[in-house]
Amino acid sequence: QVQVVESGGGLVQPGGSLNLFCAASGSIGTTYATGWYRQAPGKQREMVAEITTRGTPNYADSVRDRFTISADNAKKTTYLQMNNLKPEDTAVYYCNVWSAFFRRDYWGQGTQVTVSS
C-alpha cells in the first residue's frame, strides 16, 4: 500500500521561508513524477511545482524564482523550498506522486501553510 506523507508547514511572516518535505512509501515503481499542489479556501487546487518523469522541473508563474522543488528518487522524497513567502501563498499544500508503472496518482493528506503578520 502506497502512502504519501507531507510535513513542514506552519505559520510564517511575509518575506519568510519554509521548507516542505514529502515521503512516499510502498511500491510506486522506478519511474514517477512528483509535485506540490496547493488549495486555498474557495479556490481550486493548483499545481505549484513539479518534477516530470524525465526530471524536468516546472513551476507556476506565481512562485517561479521564489520556490525550488527537488527530489531524491532513491529515497522517494520530495522537497519544496519556499522563500519570500507572500500572504497569497497561504493554502493547504499537497504532495503528489504519479506512478508511470501503475499509471495513477497518490496524494498526501496536506500540510497547512499560513503567511501572515
Summary of the structure (lengths in Angstrom):
residues: 117
radius of gyration: 13.6
end to end distance: 40.5
largest distance: 44.4
contacts: 350
relative contact order: 0.33
helix: 3%
strand: 54%
